[in-house]
Amino acid sequence: MKLLIVEDHPIVISGCRALFSQIDGMTIVEAQTAADARVAVAQETPDVAIIDINLPDGSGLELTREFIARDPAARIVVFSMNDAPMLAIQAIEAGARGYVSKTGGSTDLREAVFAVGRGETWISDDLVQEMAILRAQNSTSRELLSEREQLVLRMLARGRSMAEIANDISVSYKTVASDCAILRKKLGARTSTEMVRIALEMKLI
């Protein structure tokens, strides 16, 4: 198997190499940017690609969409620090066949790569359950946010404070703060800035 690792953190790359280096017949190709990944895919034709969701020159989700548009049979595992089910749903909608959180078990990535290499889909059991709950009443990731939650996100992206948003949409500050807390939980974000970044990557706003 030829495995492409698209990741810009040297420690993570080293960990991935250690995870797969003892496997017979495994060839590892590295790319640290989306641009490098495009070249690697064209030149190396990997069997499976591991794509970090945050790259120096773009979004791993966008890169996944691009690769799937070119080759619908491409086998991609999205790799992320974030274990939010919404992000996993977005990755699968983008065409990835696997989603692995860097906070998961040490063997998760290896299991995902081999499952995807066999043509299967791999997501951790816990995350599958959370995704199912979120999707129970919604068909796409965008619909998992209410209209007001999307409005609050758009206003935050434009640099408005929670107090300014509350005034603009004629609700209390407490209501906006509550909306932001729910959004952070849904998107697996620690701060409002991270929440907006994730929402932009997911094309939710």
Buried (B, 14 or more C-beta within 10 A) or exposed (E): BBBBBBBBEEEBBEBBBEBBEEEEEBEBBBBBBBBBBBEBBEEBEBBBBBBBBBBEEBBBBBBBBBBBEEEEEBBBBBBBBBBBBBBBBBBBBBBBBBBBBBEBEEEBBBBBBBBBBEEEEBBBEEBBEBBEEBBEEEEEBBEBBEEBBBBBBBBBBEEBEBEBBBBEBEBEBEBBBEBBEBBBEBBBBEEBEBBBBBBEBBBBB
